[in-house]
Amino acid sequence: MEIIMNKVIVAGSINMDIVAITKKHPQIGETVFGTDLKYFPGGKGANQAVSSSKLGGKTTMVGMVGSDGFGKELIKFLEDQGMKNQIGISSKNPTGTALITVSTETSNNTIVVVPGANFRLTEKEIEKTEISKGDILVSQFEIPTDTIQAFFKKGKKSGTINILNPAPAKKVSKDLLQLVDILILNETELEVLSEKKVDANDEASISNAVHKIKSGEQSIIVTLGERGAVGFIKDTIVKIEGKKVKAIDTTGAGDCFVGAIAAKLSKNASLTDAIEFANVAASICVTRQGAGPSMPTLKEVISIYQPV
């Protein structure tokens, strides 16, 4: 039986990630030596779009880059990922950049994002975007909030499923939250949105924080790193255990998870199946360096993910 596919449309950031590899993260005022310096295509929007596309989603990337060398390189990279691109070029701002430090001791990272051209992505670009009933719309907080709201409003008029990844963490207005069907966030972002203390090892604290912000039929998925994820779907709680792997770089794991959810939903999978699928995809992602290039293929995920 042929699977009917809807489009995945990601409106979000496109960055060049400049990654410094070091044994440990420096403390304030401390200088440490790095062991390597690498450049990777990144940006939460681009990462999520690449993840969706490589996992079989019919994906469109909507974003902005600068008219510089990084911008040209990123456009070429995204063109090579098998997706449709609607990427504007700003002559007023440089391409977005993320300065990332990855510790070889812990595999954890610290990130400073300089948005650049990403904040030139306006409602005018959204007006050009073709959106149809059943499409999966995805966005994050590395582009202007007004643009995200216009994107989701346009989607609601067409009958889309709207996914928001509220990262980097900041408060979400009620007007925007009402346009969101699925909220995907980690414990830090949940703490910021709910204004409640969240302990990733304490189910009650997670549940209390979720119910502080959850409204109506909205679903909320909390990612817990190596501990897996928990989904609050209508009145049901779905717990997915993390996969045990040797993590090298966790930079793109959350974005991989979001893109995988979108790709799976575009094929009319249930949200529970999508969470299980995304959990496997993210576990593969963390075993590689970089964000955009670390996203696994559909073949790699289905070799591990065997739905009942």
ChimeraX attribute file (.defattr): number of C-alpha atoms within 10 A of each C-alpha:
attribute: neighborCount
match mode: 1-to-1
recipient: residues
	/A:1	3
	/A:2	4
	/A:3	8
	/A:4	8
	/A:5	17
	/A:6	20
	/A:7	23
	/A:8	29
	/A:9	29
	/A:10	30
	/A:11	32
	/A:12	29
	/A:13	32
	/A:14	34
	/A:15	33
	/A:16	24
	/A:17	24
	/A:18	19
	/A:19	23
	/A:20	18
	/A:21	21
	/A:22	19
	/A:23	16
	/A:24	18
	/A:25	21
	/A:26	13
	/A:27	8
	/A:28	6
	/A:29	5
	/A:30	7
	/A:31	9
	/A:32	11
	/A:33	12
	/A:34	16
	/A:35	10
	/A:36	9
	/A:37	12
	/A:38	12
	/A:39	15
	/A:40	19
	/A:41	25
	/A:42	27
	/A:43	27
	/A:44	31
	/A:45	30
	/A:46	27
	/A:47	31
	/A:48	36
	/A:49	39
	/A:50	34
	/A:51	37
	/A:52	34
	/A:53	26
	/A:54	21
	/A:55	28
	/A:56	18
	/A:57	29
	/A:58	21
	/A:59	31
	/A:60	25
	/A:61	28
	/A:62	25
	/A:63	26
	/A:64	31
	/A:65	30
	/A:66	23
	/A:67	17
	/A:68	14
	/A:69	10
	/A:70	20
	/A:71	25
	/A:72	14
	/A:73	12
	/A:74	20
	/A:75	19
	/A:76	11
	/A:77	16
	/A:78	21
	/A:79	12
	/A:80	11
	/A:81	18
	/A:82	16
	/A:83	20
	/A:84	17
	/A:85	18
	/A:86	17
	/A:87	19
	/A:88	19
	/A:89	21
	/A:90	20
	/A:91	12
	/A:92	11
	/A:93	18
	/A:94	21
	/A:95	27
	/A:96	25
	/A:97	23
	/A:98	22
	/A:99	16
	/A:100	21
	/A:101	24
	/A:102	25
	/A:103	20
	/A:104	17
	/A:105	11
	/A:106	14
	/A:107	21
	/A:108	16
	/A:109	18
	/A:110	13
	/A:111	14
	/A:112	11
	/A:113	16
	/A:114	17
	/A:115	21
	/A:116	21
	/A:117	27
	/A:118	29
	/A:119	21
	/A:120	21
	/A:121	25
	/A:122	19
	/A:123	15
	/A:124	10
	/A:125	18
	/A:126	20
	/A:127	12
	/A:128	10
	/A:129	16
	/A:130	12
	/A:131	22
	/A:132	16
	/A:133	14
	/A:134	19
	/A:135	24
	/A:136	26
	/A:137	27
	/A:138	27
	/A:139	29
	/A:140	25
	/A:141	19
	/A:142	24
	/A:143	25
	/A:144	17
	/A:145	17
	/A:146	12
	/A:147	21
	/A:148	26
	/A:149	20
	/A:150	18
	/A:151	26
	/A:152	27
	/A:153	18
	/A:154	19
	/A:155	22
	/A:156	19
	/A:157	11
	/A:158	14
	/A:159	15
	/A:160	22
	/A:161	22
	/A:162	23
	/A:163	25
	/A:164	23
	/A:165	23
	/A:166	21
	/A:167	19
	/A:168	14
	/A:169	17
	/A:170	14
	/A:171	15
	/A:172	16
	/A:173	11
	/A:174	9
	/A:175	9
	/A:176	16
	/A:177	18
	/A:178	16
	/A:179	22
	/A:180	23
	/A:181	20
	/A:182	24
	/A:183	21
	/A:184	24
	/A:185	24
	/A:186	19
	/A:187	19
	/A:188	19
	/A:189	20
	/A:190	28
	/A:191	21
	/A:192	17
	/A:193	20
	/A:194	19
	/A:195	13
	/A:196	15
	/A:197	15
	/A:198	22
	/A:199	13
	/A:200	18
	/A:201	10
	/A:202	9
	/A:203	11
	/A:204	12
	/A:205	16
	/A:206	21
	/A:207	15
	/A:208	14
	/A:209	20
	/A:210	23
	/A:211	12
	/A:212	13
	/A:213	16
	/A:214	18
	/A:215	15
	/A:216	8
	/A:217	11
	/A:218	17
	/A:219	22
	/A:220	26
	/A:221	24
	/A:222	23
	/A:223	26
	/A:224	19
	/A:225	20
	/A:226	17
	/A:227	16
	/A:228	21
	/A:229	24
	/A:230	21
	/A:231	22
	/A:232	21
	/A:233	16
	/A:234	13
	/A:235	8
	/A:236	9
	/A:237	15
	/A:238	15
	/A:239	17
	/A:240	17
	/A:241	15
	/A:242	18
	/A:243	16
	/A:244	10
	/A:245	11
	/A:246	12
	/A:247	18
	/A:248	19
	/A:249	23
	/A:250	24
	/A:251	27
	/A:252	25
	/A:253	27
	/A:254	27
	/A:255	31
	/A:256	32
	/A:257	28
	/A:258	33
	/A:259	33
	/A:260	35
	/A:261	32
	/A:262	35
	/A:263	31
	/A:264	24
	/A:265	24
	/A:266	26
	/A:267	17
	/A:268	15
	/A:269	13
	/A:270	11
	/A:271	19
	/A:272	18
	/A:273	15
	/A:274	21
	/A:275	27
	/A:276	23
	/A:277	23
	/A:278	30
	/A:279	30
	/A:280	23
	/A:281	30
	/A:282	30
	/A:283	25
	/A:284	23
	/A:285	29
	/A:286	27
	/A:287	17
	/A:288	19
	/A:289	21
	/A:290	26
	/A:291	29
	/A:292	30
	/A:293	18
	/A:294	25
	/A:295	31
	/A:296	24
	/A:297	18
	/A:298	19
	/A:299	12
	/A:300	13
	/A:301	20
	/A:302	14
	/A:303	8
	/A:304	12
	/A:305	16
	/A:306	9
	/A:307	8
	/A:308	4
